[in-house]
Amino acid sequence: MKVLITGSKGQLGWELQRCQPTSVHSVTLVDLPEFDLTNQDQVLQLFAQHQFDCVINCAAYTAVDKAETDQATAFNANGNAPGQLALLAKKQNARFIQISTDFVFDGGQGTPYEPQSIPNPLSVYGASKLAGEKAVLEAYPEQSLVIRTSWVYSVHGGNFPKTMVKLMAERETLNVVSDQIGTPTWAHSLAQCVWKAVVAQGDDIRTGIVHFADAGTASWYDFAVAIQEDALAIGLLAKPIAIHPIPASQYPTPARRPSFSVMNRSSGWALAQGQTHWRVQLRKMLQQLKELQHG
């Protein structure tokens, strides 16, 4: 198989490279600044030079708050570019996998969102990712799969656990939002799920929309408390600090975020052929972080 991974330097792109299956013998990696997904000439040249069996689009404009004032860039990267990519994949009869987000939902439902639940994004970022989903599924419904995920983190790149560990080492106290509920997802878990979709054969091939995240739910406060507990247990942090729960109203951000973005992940777990609780995956990631920092 020959696979294209866009956004290869991001958290998911990095993890995909770490768990590449042996049946995938050729992977082409592209990302900024060398390759711009919104540069049509570059994209056309790439597909003219290569024949792919599958395209995994991990590339995205992910600056949620900045997107509120940078709407054109966000919609170009998250909405228009995936649709163009899907059309080029269609010409090569290649499978197409688009990574999306729980932020396509408004959080008002109060029960886990199904893949067929009606999206209603609160932010420009969420709206731009939803536009990308629609563009892909309209351009190439025959072989396209949208995988929505949430609260992704890895030892690679910037994310909530790494930020928390840094702040916990520097400060005496932290305030963390407690009334936004979702599911932390280790990018390595997500990468394994994506590869299952890539190598699937026959009746196992998925199209449409699936939801994948690790098992369980948490608030950002719960997540922070777990990060501290596990980091202390493995010696990544030397001493505990006080962590205080606060409402989101006390931590205003330019972009509105859903208060409850938990998804029904049974479709993604069926694809991945299993699931693991987020606390278990968090401990694995923090252990890797410790090994990277301390050798």
Beta strands, then each sheet from edge to edge (+ up, - down):
strand 1: 2-6
strand 2: 26-30
strand 3: 54-57
strand 4: 95-101
strand 5: 144-149
strand 6: 152-153
strand 7: 173-177
strand 8: 181-182
strand 9: 185-186
strand 10: 208-211
strand 11: 218-219
strand 12: 242-246
sheet 1: 2+ 1+ 3+ 4+ 5+ 10+
sheet 2: 6+ 9+
sheet 3: 7+ 12+
sheet 4: 8+ 11-
end
